[in-house]
Amino acid sequence: MPAQASDPASAAGSRSRTCCSCDICLHLGVSTSAQVTVKGVQSRLRVAIVTESFLPHVNGVTNSVRHLIEQLELLGHTVLVIAPGEGSTWHSRSRVVRVRGITLPGYRSFVIGLPDLALAEAIDDFAPDVVHLASPFVLGASGLRAARRRGIPTVAVFQTDVAGFARSYRVARAPLLRPDAVAEAWVRRLHCRVDRTLVPSRASYAQLAALGVPDLHLWGRGVSLDLFDPHRRDREMHRHWCPGGEVAVGYVGRLAHEKQVHRLTALAGTPGVRLVVVGDGPARRELEQALPTATFLGMLRGEELATALASLDVFVHTGDTETFCQTVQEAQASGVAVVAPAAGGPLDLVDPGRTGLLFHPGQQGGLPTAVNQLVRNAALRTELAAAGREAVADRDWGSLVRRLVDQHYSGVLRARQANSSHSLPAA
């Protein structure tokens, strides 16, 4: 049996050297401590990142890895990326090794990495100090196997609820098949074999702890505050969406069943509301038919995305299986009032009635009730938007990645060194 994972409160206690004892601040990435120097650990590391997804595909995993690479480079570390499918072989100053991948049927933007000798060869050539497994599942398992065989410590970041994803795509012709149970067992096996697992929220902490995964640590996500900013609000864009002075209520994200985007249909025909949908995915056509008066902008990136997000009046997230929910944090940074499910990652990001509103996903009418509350009350929208922006004002990627290196990379390196010294014969 794996060792029992410590609870988040205990984890917070072990970090008492920081200037703030609030565990939420710590795991969301608020800058609270100076760089930690670990005896015997070199200040410049070689980090191999094995990721289940990367550019050109854009999603939460890709975006997190992109920021991780760039911040590690700024700190002076050397990075190698191993990713599935075709694409650029460089990102910023870091080499990207591409391994074989196949697309998920019906979901072309989701590439599954396959076992490939190129992965082991890349790790041998690069000789990393640490292997970072980003949302590991298939390719991540190969990266873990290669690292363990070479005695390289591993840090895994749990970012995708694969079991929840599997439940959304359960095979109708095989009612006895439980792909979610299979995925859950695989996640348990994988995370029980890494040196340390980082989770982005208390909900995901509880999820993995219930599976018996040991050595869990909270580590949130940063937000690009220079990109997602209230000053990007475009009044002309808003007037174009809402020529009759309606309230712009928007969703940003993948248009897929695991995001429960069908909940947007409950807002159809709401008086005084114009729906704006940003994103693409397998459920787009179905949504367009169900929401004929909504504005669909497709996939947006960078400044276009930030401008569209800041130009909304209300941001709505529909999915209740999010391990973190980065779009909620980006909407808050953009100065937009947020409505999200009272489940998963949003529970850590939204203080109900202060930095946003939460609805109970199992309660009929919960989403439209929350949205209508904001549609009717402009002052409340302004109040929630301002408090939301303030709440994320110090969650920058730089401090988050510094803590990753100082606490987590250094932690597994220190533990590996201690184990090695214990295994040496007495002089």
N, C-alpha and C positions, 0 to 999 in steps of 0.2 A: 504494500500500500504506500502511495506517495505521502510525504510529510504534509501535515495540515497547513494550508496557506494562512498567513496571518491576516487579520481583518484590517480594513482601511484605517481604523482608529489607531491600532497598534503600529501600523506602518508610519502614521503621522508622528507618533511618539518617538520613533527611531530617528526622525529627522529634526530633532529639537534644536540643532545648531542654526537653523534658518531663522530669519527675523520674524517670521509669521508662522504660527502653529496651526493655521487653518488648513486642513487637508484638501479642501476643495481648491484653494488658491495654489497649493503645491502641485496637485496633479493636473490642473488646467494649464500650468506653465507660467504662473506669475513669477517674475524674477525675485527670488528671496535670499540667495546666497552667492557668495563668491566662489570662484573655481576651487575645487577640492584637489589637493595633491595627494596621490596615493603612493605610498612607499613602494618602490620596486616597479612601478608602472611608468613607462616612458610617456613624455608629454605629447608626442606626436604619434598617432596610431595609424595603422593600415586597416581600413574597414571594408570588408566585402559585404555588399548589400544584395541579398537574393530576394527578389520581389516577384509576386504573382502577377503584377500588372505594371506596365510602364508606357510612356509615350510611344506611339502617337495616340494611344487610348487614354482618355481623360476620365478619371474617377477619383474617389477619395484616396485610394491607395497610391495611385500615380502622383497626385498632388502632394501627399505627405512625403513620399520618397524624393520628389523633386526638391522640396524645401530642405529635407535632410541632407541631400548631397551638397547643396549650395552652402548651407550653414557649416557643415563639416569642413568644406574647403576653406571657408573664411577663418575657421579656427586653426588651420594649418595641417589638417589631417589628410591622408591620401585615401581616395575612395575608388573602389571597383564596383560596378553594378552588373548583376547577372539577371536578365529579364527574358521573358518568352516572346516569340514572334518576331516579325520583321520591324525594322525601324532604324533610327540613327544609332551609330556605334559610339557616339560621344554625347555627353550632356555636361555643359559648362566645361570644366577641365578634367572630367572623369570619364574613363573608358566604360563603355557599355558592351558586355558580351551577350550576344543574342543566341538563345537556344531554341530548339524546335518547339512549336506550339500548335494547337488546334483550336478552332473557334467552337464555342458552345452552340449546338444546334438551335437555330432561331434567335441567336443572340450574338451577332457578329462582333460586337465590341468587347466581348469577353473571351480572352485567349487563355487556354490552359497550357501551361508549360509541361513538356514531357521530359522524362529522364533522358539525359544527354551527356555523353562523355565530355563535351565541351565545358560543362560546369566544373567537373573535377579537375580538368586540365587548367582551367582559369584560376581556380583556387590554388593549385600547386604553383603556377607561375607567379601569382600575386603574393602568396604567403602572408595572409592577413593575420593581424593580432586578434581580431574579433569578427565573427560572422553575424550580421544583422539580418534576421528573417522577417521580411515585411509581409504581414498578413499570410503566413505560410499555410499551404495546403498540399498541392501536388509538387510544384517546383521547389517549394520551401522544404518539403520532406527530403528531396534529393540533396538540397543544400545542407540540411541538418545531418544527414548520413555522411556526407563528405567531410563536414567539420568534425564530427565525432571520431571518425577514423583517423583524423590527423591531430586530434587532441586540441582543437581550436575552440575556445569558449563561444557560446551562442547566446544571443539575445533575440527573443521573438516578440513581435508586436501583434497582438490580437486586434484586428481591425474589421474583419468581415464575419458576420454571423452566418457561416456557411450552412448550418443546420436550418436556420430560418429561411435562407435562400432556397434550400432544397424543399422545404415544406411548400413554398410558393410555386414550385415547379414539379410537384409530385406527379408521377406517371399515372394517368387516369386508367390505363389499360392493365395496370398491375396493382390492384388495391392492397395486396398483401405486402408489397414492397415498401419499405420505410427508408427512403433515401436520407431523411433527416436523422434517423437513428444511426445509420451508417456514417454519415458526416460527423455526428456528435462523437461517435466512438473514435473516429480518426483524429478529430481535434484533440480529444483527451490523450490519445497515444502520443501525438506529436508534441503537445505542450508539456507532457510529463517527462519528455526526454531532452528538452532544452535546459540550459543553465538558468535562464530567467525569462519570465513572461511579463510583458508590459501590457496593461489594459487601459483603455481611455476613459472609463467611467465606472461608477460604483455598480451599475447594473451589470456590466460585463465582468467586473470583478466577482460578483455573486454568481454569475452564470458559470464561470470557469472553476470557482471554488467548489460549487456543487458537484462538478465533475471530478473533483479530487486533484486538480492541478496545483502543484506546489509553487512556492516562491513567486507569488504574484505581486506586482507593484503597479501603482497608479501612475500613468504618464499620459497627459492629455494631448491636445493639438494646439499649435499656434495659429495665428491669423495674421494676414498681411494687412496691417493697419494703414499703410500708405496707399494700398490699392482699394480696399473696402472702406470708404469714407463718405460721410453724409454730404460733403461738398460736391460729390459727383452727381447729385440729383439733377436730372435734366427736365426742366418744366415743359419744354416743347415736346419731349417724348411722352410725358405724362398726359398732356393735352391731346396728343395723337391717340393714345390709348382710350382716354376718357373724355370725348368731346362734349358730353353732357354734364361734366363735373362729377362723374362717378368716383368712387373710391377704388383705387387699383389694388386688387388682392392677387398676390402672385405666388407661384410655386417655382422653385429652382431645383433641378435634379434629374436623375435618370427616370425616364418614363417606362416603368416596368412594374410588374405585378408585386414583386417583393417590397416595393415602396408604397404599396396600398394607394396608388394614385387614383383608384376608382373613387376614393372618398371625396375627390374634388367635385364629382358630379352632384354631391349634396349642396353645393354652392350655386348650381345652375339656376338662373332666374331670380337670384336674390336681388331685391330692389336696391338700387344705388350702388351696385357692385359691378366692376368689370374685371373678369379673370384674365390674368396674364400668365402664360406657361412658358418657362425657359427650360430647354432640355430636349433630349431625343431618346428613343428606345423602342422596344418591341410593342409597347402599349400605346404609342402615339396615335396611330390611325383610329383605334377604338375610342380614345379620348376626344379626338377631333370630331367624331360622329356624335358623341354624347354631349359635347360642349360646343355647339356650332357658333355661339357668339363670343367665345373666348379668343384671345389673341395668342397664337403660338409663334414663338420667336426662334425655335430650334436651338441648337447648341451654340452657346456664346462662351467666349473665353476672355481672360485678361480684362482690359479696360472696358470693352463692350459689356461683359458680364457685370462688372462692378457698377457701371452706369445704369444698366437696367435694374439691378437690385436696389440701388439707392433711390431710384425713381418710383418704387412701389410705396404704397401707404401701409400695407399689411403684408407680411410674409407668412405663408402657411406651409408647414411640413406635415406630411400625411403618414409616413411610415412609423411603425412602432417597434421595429426590430433593429434600430440603429445602435451601433456600439458607441457612437459619439454624436454624430449629426453636425458636421462641419458647416453646412449651409445655414443652420440656426446661428452659429457664431459669426458667420460672415454677414448675415442680415443685421444682427445686433451692431456689428462694427459699422455697418452702412447707415445706422440711425433709422432703422425700420422696426415698427412694432411686430412682435413675433407671436404666432399661435402654433403650438406643437403638441404632440401626444404626451400624456403623462406616463411615459414608458421609455425604457432604454436611456440612451445618452442625454436627451433633452431634460431629464430630471436633474442633471447636474448643471445645466446651462441656463435654465429658466427658473427664476424665483417668481412663483405665480403672483400676479397682481403688482409686481414691482418691475421686473425686467421682461415681462411677457405674460402670455396666458397659456395654460395647459388645458387640454380636453381629454376626457377618458375615452380611449378608442373603442371600448366595448359598449359605450352608452350611445344609444341612438339619438341623433341630433346634437351631439356634443360639439362637433366642429362648427356647424353653421351657427349655433348659439354663441360660441366664443367670437366668431368673426362678426356677427351682427352687433355684439357688444362694442366692438371697435369701430364698426361702420357708423354707428349712431353717436359715438363719443370721440370727437376729434381731439379733445383735451387729453383724454386717456391715451390715445395713440401717441401724442407728443410726449407725454410723461413716460410711457413705457419705452419709447424709442431712445429718449435721452438716458434713461437708467441702463438700458441695454448696452449702449455705446460705452458708458462709463465702466460697466462690468467687465468689458473685454479690453479696456484701454492698455493693460500691461501684459497681455498674453501674446507676446511677440515670439516668432520662431527662434530667434537667436538665443534667448534665455532658456527656452525649452530644450534646444539641442545641447547647450552647454550642460544642462542638468543630466541629459542622457549620457554624455561622456563622463562627467564628473562622478555621477552616482552609479549608473548602470553598467556602462562598459568597464569602468574601473572596478566596479564591484565583482563582476564575473572574472576579470583578470586576476584580481587579488585572491579570489577563492580558488582559482585554478593554480596559482602559484603556491598557495598554502597546501593544497592537496599534493602538489608535486614534491614539496619539501618534506611532507610527512611520509611519502613513499620512498624517500632516499634511505639507503642503509646507513646505520650509525658509523661514524668515523672510527 
